[in-house]
């Protein structure tokens, strides 16, 4: 994923679907299919080595582009320490996954629907005093297969790997893990340590997303040139 010198909104795949950044998320969607030919990944956790690497933005936009492709998708905010998906989608967070787990509520009934076609967003809900204990519980382990009976994809936003144990607890519960790395900020040894932590937890790492790459203005020019030519060809037919 990349950015220019301006501010990129969190849901760029929804708000600016023809942008170069949105195209990068669609490329990520395509690459996921190639990364899991033999063992399809329908439940995917998105995490990062440290904070501010863009893992929540990546999770949100991945969920959006999967939904735009016609898949039924639910995005679950399991960052129970610093949740952000309710802000990304500009919805209230009075109820969420913590309510589902502690009060036996239906996740679909609690989630926000209609924000993007085919997409449901299950926010964190009230932050619990014991996030790691809650995320390692049998109730959470039983949640993913139950959701996969109702959705094509479950995208899980988790806390950073090296900050707390939450991501390691979740990693073994899903089909695959995407590790988000921030360009020119995440040190190699930190990224390697995060990968090792996930491997020890039994995670299936299906890819790494290099985030916040600065894209030169000339590359934007090339992208929009080919985009314009593509639209012109469509008009001919």
Secondary structure, DSSP 4 states (H G I P E B T S, - for coil): -EE-SSPPPTTHHHH-TTSHHHHHHHHHHHHHHHHTSSS---EEEEEESSTTSSHHHHHHHHHHHHHHTT--EEEEE---SS--HHHHTT---SSSHHHHHHH---HHHHSEEEEETTEEEE---SPPS-HHHHHTSHHHHHHHHHHHTT-SEEEEE---TTT-SHHHHHHTTSSEEEEEEETTTS-HHHHHHHHHHHHHTT--EEEEEEESEEPPHHHHHHHHHHHHHHHHHHHH-
